[in-house]
Amino acid sequence: MYLKIHNDPKGKVVAVCDENLLGKVLEDKDTFMDLERYRSFYEERKAGADEVEEALKSFDSANIVGKEAVGVAIKMGLAGKKDVMYIKRTPYIQIYRL
């Protein structure tokens, strides 16, 4: 997985993407996600599940793409299977803490 943590005055954003998806364009008739154009949003360093879990312990928002990455968030109880959205068969979730 790729992990990048964005810190700015508006809060901490955690971005996680399965390694095999980075650089692809995901599209179905109603949804579009360009993981090539926005590669830099997710790509900072490779991380294992433990490091992703640690990053997801504290955030204001999280963008998580891919089966492995989404699985970590579900395992942690941050989202349920009903919260997962799909582009074709690729799962993704966005989580916001207000």
N, C-alpha and C positions, 0 to 999 in steps of 0.2 A: 504494500500500500504506500501511497505518497501522502505525506502529512505536511501541512503548512499552517502556522498560527499567525494570524493577522492581529496586531494590537494597534488600536487607534483611539482617539478620544471618545468615540461612540461605543467602544467595547472590544471584547475579544471574540474573534471569529475563528473557528476551527474548521479547516477544510481537509477532507480525507477522500481519496479516490483510489480504487483498485488499480494496481500497476498496469494491468493489461488494457485498461480503458483510456488511459491518458494518451492524448493525441487523436482520439476518434471523435466522430460526429455522430451523435445519437439522435434519431428522428423517427417519429411516427406522425400520423396525420394531425394530431393536436399539440404535440410537444416536441421541442427542439433543444438539444444541449450540445454545445460545441466545446469539447474537451481538448481541441487543438488550439483554437483561438484563445481560450481562457486557461491554457495549460499552466501559466505562471501563477494562477490563483491557487492551484493544488500542489504544484511541484516545488518542494523545497528540499525534502529529504525522504528517503525510504524509511518506513517504520513498521515494526511488528505490532501484533495485537496489543501487547502490554503497553507499548509507548502510546498507541492510539487511545487506549483506555485511560491512561494517565492524562492525556491532553483533553479528553472529554469529561474529566471530573469538574472542570471549571471553564465556562464559556458563556457568552451572551447569545451567540448564534452559531450553528454548525451546519455545514453543507457536506453531505456524505453521499458518495456515489459508488455503487458496485456491491456485489454480493458479499464479499468478505468484509468490506468497510461497514455496510449496513448491518451485517451480522454482529459486529462488535457492539454497535449502539443498541441493538435489540437485546443482546446478552446482558448489557449493563442496565436495562430497564428504562433507557432514555426514550424509547419509542416502542410501539407494539407493531405486530405484523399488519394490522389494519391501517397504520399510519404511513406505510411504505407506498410510494408512487412508482410507476414503471414507465420507461420509454422502451417500447417493445418488451424485451424480457430483462432489461437492466434496471435493478432497483435503485432508488435514491430517496433520501429524506432531507428535509430542512427542518431544523429545530430552533425555536426562538424562546429565550427566557425573558419574560417581561418583569 
